[in-house]
């Protein structure tokens, strides 16, 4: 629907700009001020602005601010680990993360 309306507005602007200089030429007075050409250009600009506004009036999808979890801080420590076989302890290097 938006494309049809914007196409109609653009076509109207183009036809209006084509008709005005021909009508000004048939009056048989040479004003040489360029009013007809200026009117056609103005109609084209207004039609282009309206068509662009209609074509760009769709929904906007904006990503909101997202919380990004910081990476965990990790390091290696020597810790006493219980030995499964004899119930004693031994020292291992273990990666520890916060």
VMD Tcl script that draws the C-alpha trace (Angstrom):
set ca {
  {0.00 0.00 0.00}
  {2.83 2.38 0.83}
  {4.48 1.76 -2.51}
  {1.26 2.48 -4.39}
  {0.68 5.76 -2.56}
  {4.27 6.88 -2.96}
  {4.17 5.97 -6.67}
  {0.98 8.00 -7.13}
  {2.51 11.02 -5.39}
  {5.63 10.85 -7.52}
  {3.60 10.42 -10.70}
  {1.42 13.40 -9.75}
  {4.49 15.54 -9.16}
  {6.00 14.55 -12.49}
  {2.79 15.17 -14.45}
  {2.31 18.51 -12.70}
  {5.80 19.59 -13.62}
  {5.26 18.53 -17.24}
  {1.90 20.31 -17.64}
  {2.78 23.67 -16.11}
  {5.48 24.69 -18.62}
  {3.18 23.75 -21.54}
  {0.33 25.84 -20.11}
  {2.64 28.81 -19.59}
  {3.86 28.51 -23.19}
  {0.29 28.71 -24.59}
  {-0.47 32.12 -23.08}
  {1.62 33.87 -25.77}
  {3.31 36.28 -23.43}
  {6.93 35.86 -22.67}
  {7.38 36.63 -19.03}
  {10.85 35.02 -18.80}
  {10.65 34.81 -15.02}
  {10.61 31.04 -14.96}
  {7.58 30.81 -12.68}
  {6.31 27.71 -14.44}
  {9.65 25.96 -14.17}
  {9.99 26.95 -10.52}
  {6.49 25.65 -9.84}
  {7.33 22.35 -11.47}
  {10.54 22.01 -9.53}
  {8.75 22.89 -6.29}
  {6.03 20.31 -7.01}
  {8.70 17.69 -7.66}
  {10.54 18.50 -4.45}
  {7.36 18.44 -2.38}
  {6.26 15.19 -3.99}
  {9.65 13.64 -3.34}
  {9.59 14.72 0.29}
  {6.09 13.34 0.81}
  {6.89 10.10 -0.98}
  {10.07 9.63 1.04}
  {8.27 10.35 4.29}
  {5.58 7.81 3.49}
  {8.07 5.18 2.36}
  {10.15 5.58 5.56}
  {7.24 5.63 8.00}
  {7.58 1.93 8.92}
  {8.35 0.59 12.38}
  {11.77 1.20 13.82}
  {13.59 -1.62 15.57}
  {16.15 -0.21 17.95}
  {18.20 -2.43 20.18}
  {18.04 -1.23 23.73}
  {20.98 -1.27 26.09}
  {21.91 -4.82 27.00}
  {23.74 -5.91 30.11}
  {26.77 -7.92 29.16}
  {28.08 -10.19 31.87}
  {31.79 -9.52 32.37}
  {34.12 -12.44 31.80}
  {34.98 -14.29 35.00}
  {38.33 -13.48 36.57}
  {40.39 -16.66 36.82}
  {43.81 -17.57 38.22}
  {45.76 -20.63 39.35}
  {46.44 -21.49 43.00}
  {48.14 -24.31 44.83}
  {45.59 -25.98 47.11}
  {45.57 -28.95 49.41}
  {43.30 -31.65 47.95}
  {42.14 -34.72 49.88}
  {43.60 -37.95 48.57}
  {40.90 -40.58 47.84}
  {43.03 -43.62 48.50}
  {44.56 -43.06 51.90}
  {42.57 -40.11 53.32}
  {45.59 -37.79 53.32}
  {46.20 -34.54 51.47}
  {48.44 -33.53 48.62}
  {49.02 -30.22 46.81}
  {47.60 -29.56 43.33}
  {47.53 -26.49 41.10}
  {43.87 -25.62 40.62}
  {42.19 -23.03 38.41}
  {40.02 -20.74 40.51}
  {37.40 -18.38 39.03}
  {35.34 -15.66 40.69}
}
mol new
graphics top color blue
foreach p $ca { graphics top sphere $p radius 0.5 }
foreach p [lrange $ca 0 end-1] q [lrange $ca 1 end] { graphics top cylinder $p $q radius 0.2 }
display resetview
